[in-house]
Structure formats: structure tokens, C-alpha cells
Amino acid sequence: MQLQLNRVHEYKKVNDGSRPTLTKINPATRLGRRGEGIDESVYVFIQGGLFFSEGGARIKTKDLPPWIDDEIKRMSRGARAEVGLPADWKPGWRPDSAGLPAEDDEDD
């Protein structure tokens, strides 16, 4: 799965085709820490229980920045559930434990 910010809301034209109707939502959130310089700022997107870089590449759990646990803890239970994380999320949670695509654990 890839980050799909262009498909957070999916619409289809129904009946006479004149009015689009929302048929699916795929919520995403962006968490980050701002560094002193623009190049030092780091942001992580979460969508469908998976983590992505700003460029859309999937981030392995082991490669997440150390501050991610603190940022996820600040999210409400409902917000975590909307982006595919367990509402009762605990540090160390892995997407493959929730039936999401397994991470490739080979070193790059």
C-alpha cells in the first residue's frame, strides 16, 4: 500500500450523475517535529495503520524517529483508530500484528 493523500475522500457520481456522493474515506494524519532548520524538520504520515515519509515511501517500524511514540500518545483514541492504529495503541506495535501488510525486515 502507498500513501494516498489524493484519495482521502473518494466520490462516485450516482443516479443522474450530476452530484458526486462520498463513497469511501481513507483518513491520514501527519505527525512531526520541527528542527531548527527547514532540513531538520521530520514529518511522518499515518494512513491505514502504516507509516509513510513525506515523499510517500513506506517507513518500516524500526526506522521510525524516536519521538513517534510521544506523538502517537498525544492523539485521541478515535484519531488513532481513524488512521488504522489500535485505539489502545502501545509503543512497539507493528502493522503486521494487525493483519496489515508485513514489513520487509531485510536490511536495505
C-alpha positions in Angstrom: 0.0 0.0 0.0 1.2 3.5 -0.8 0.3 6.8 0.8 -2.8 8.1 -1.0 -3.4 11.7 0.0 -5.3 12.2 -3.2 -7.8 9.6 -2.2 -8.6 10.6 1.4 -12.2 11.1 0.2 -13.4 9.0 -2.7 -16.6 10.1 -4.6 -18.8 8.5 -7.2 -21.5 10.0 -9.3 -24.8 8.4 -8.6 -28.3 8.3 -10.2 -28.3 11.0 -12.8 -24.6 11.7 -12.5 -24.9 15.3 -11.6 -23.9 15.1 -8.0 -20.9 13.2 -6.5 -21.6 11.1 -3.4 -18.9 10.3 -0.8 -18.4 6.5 -1.0 -15.2 5.9 1.0 -12.8 7.7 3.3 -9.2 6.9 3.9 -8.1 9.2 6.7 -4.5 10.2 7.1 -2.6 12.3 9.6 0.8 13.9 9.7 2.9 14.0 12.8 6.2 15.8 13.1 8.9 17.6 14.9 10.3 20.8 13.7 14.0 21.2 13.7 16.0 24.4 13.9 16.5 24.5 10.1 14.0 23.5 7.4 16.1 20.5 6.5 16.0 19.3 10.1 12.2 19.0 10.3 10.8 15.5 10.1 7.3 14.5 9.3 5.6 11.1 9.3 2.2 10.3 7.7 0.0 7.6 9.0 -2.7 6.1 6.8 -4.3 2.6 7.0 -2.1 1.7 10.0 1.1 2.2 8.0 3.8 4.9 8.3 5.0 6.9 5.3 7.6 9.6 4.6 6.5 13.0 3.2 7.5 11.6 -0.2 5.1 8.7 0.2 7.6 5.9 0.8 6.6 3.4 3.5 8.7 3.6 6.7 9.5 0.4 8.5 8.6 0.5 12.2 12.2 0.0 13.1 13.1 3.1 11.1 10.6 5.5 12.8 12.0 8.5 14.5 12.4 8.2 18.3 9.7 10.8 19.0 6.9 9.0 17.2 5.7 7.2 20.4 5.2 10.5 22.2 3.3 12.0 19.2 1.0 9.0 18.8 0.3 9.0 22.6 -1.0 12.6 22.1 -3.6 11.5 19.6 -7.1 10.7 20.8 -8.2 7.1 20.7 -10.6 8.0 18.0 -8.0 9.7 15.9 -5.7 6.7 16.2 -8.5 4.3 15.1 -9.4 6.5 12.1 -5.9 6.2 10.7 -5.7 2.5 11.3 -3.8 2.4 14.6 -5.2 0.5 17.5 -7.3 2.8 19.8 -5.4 1.3 22.7 -2.0 1.7 20.9 1.1 0.8 22.8 4.8 1.5 21.9 6.3 -1.3 19.8 3.0 -2.1 17.9 3.7 -3.4 14.5 1.4 -3.2 11.5 1.8 -6.9 10.7 0.3 -7.8 14.1 -2.9 -6.2 12.9 -3.2 -8.1 9.6 -1.7 -5.2 7.6 1.0 -5.9 5.0 4.1 -7.3 6.7 7.2 -5.2 6.8 10.2 -6.3 4.9 12.7 -6.9 7.7 15.7 -7.3 5.5 18.3 -4.6 5.9 18.5 -2.1 3.0 
